[in-house]
Structures are given as C-alpha cells and as structure tokens.
Amino acid sequence: MIHHTCFKCGRRMELDPIIVGLELKQLKVKKPKYYQAHCPACKAVNKVSVSQMQNDMDAVREEIESGLVEVQKAKAKMKAAKKKAK
C-alpha cells in the first residue's frame, strides 16, 4: 500500500498500487509525473509523484498488466453490446 497524507486536512490515506497503476496506464499521457489522489475526508485533490510510487507499482506489475487486459476486454464487450442495441 502507498501511504499519503492530505495536504489540506492532514488525514493519512492509503492508495492501492494496482488501482493507481491501472489508472495511470489508461491515461493518454505517455509518462505522467503525478497521480491525482482524492482525499476521502475533505475531497481535496492531492498530487502524488509517480516516481515516489514506482517501487510499489513495480512490485505488482504483473497484476496491473492482467487487470489492464480485463478492463480492455470489458470495454470491448460494452462497445459490441452498444452496436447490437442500435
């Protein structure tokens, strides 16, 4: 887990490296420098450096890749279902 403290309210939060990795892979930016984490308490957007999280994400790289494949399959199924509905 990636630990981060909100800059606004000071609440500590944990970020799941698998979810962070999936969201970063789906961005249109090739090499993002920051991840935008939303504080669960005050809803402030916190910029978390990707370089600080890189070691945690490298440890679960296989899970991120398999999750990305599943997300792409789900998107393809939804797109096919929309075409059938038309």
C-alpha positions in Angstrom: 0.0 0.0 0.0 1.1 3.5 -0.7 0.7 5.9 2.2 0.0 9.6 1.6 -1.1 12.5 3.8 -3.6 15.0 2.5 -2.1 18.5 2.2 -5.3 20.2 3.2 -6.7 18.3 6.2 -3.7 16.2 7.2 -5.6 12.9 7.1 -3.5 9.8 6.1 -4.8 7.7 3.3 -3.6 4.5 1.6 -3.5 4.1 -2.1 -3.7 0.7 -3.7 -0.8 0.4 -6.2 -2.8 -1.9 -8.5 -5.6 0.7 -8.9 -3.1 3.5 -9.2 -1.2 1.6 -11.9 -4.3 0.8 -13.9 -5.4 4.4 -13.8 -2.0 5.7 -14.9 -1.9 3.1 -17.8 -5.3 4.3 -19.1 -4.2 8.0 -19.3 -3.5 9.5 -22.7 -0.2 10.9 -21.3 2.7 8.5 -22.0 4.7 9.2 -18.9 2.7 11.0 -16.2 4.6 12.7 -13.5 1.8 12.9 -10.9 -1.2 10.9 -9.9 -4.3 12.8 -8.6 -5.5 11.2 -5.4 -8.8 12.4 -3.9 -8.9 12.7 -0.1 -11.8 10.7 1.3 -12.3 13.2 4.1 -12.2 16.6 2.5 -12.3 15.6 -1.2 -9.2 17.7 -2.0 -7.1 16.6 -5.0 -3.6 15.7 -4.0 -0.8 15.4 -6.5 1.3 12.3 -5.7 4.6 11.9 -7.5 4.7 8.8 -9.7 8.4 8.4 -9.1 7.7 8.0 -5.3 5.2 5.2 -6.0 7.3 3.5 -8.7 8.8 0.8 -6.4 5.4 -0.2 -5.1 3.9 -0.4 -8.6 6.9 -2.4 -9.9 6.2 -5.0 -7.3 2.7 -5.6 -8.6 3.4 -5.0 -12.3 2.0 -8.4 -13.4 -1.3 -7.8 -11.6 -1.5 -4.3 -13.2 -1.0 -5.8 -16.7 -3.6 -8.6 -16.2 -6.0 -6.0 -14.8 -5.5 -3.8 -17.8 -6.3 -6.7 -20.2 -9.5 -7.4 -18.3 -10.5 -3.7 -18.4 -9.9 -3.6 -22.2 -12.0 -6.8 -22.7 -14.8 -5.3 -20.7 -14.7 -2.1 -22.8 -14.8 -4.2 -26.0 -17.8 -6.1 -24.7 -19.7 -2.9 -23.9 -18.9 -1.4 -27.2 -20.1 -4.6 -29.0 -23.3 -4.5 -26.9 -24.0 -0.9 -27.9 -23.6 -1.7 -31.6 -26.1 -4.6 -31.2 -28.6 -2.3 -29.5 -28.5 0.1 -32.4 
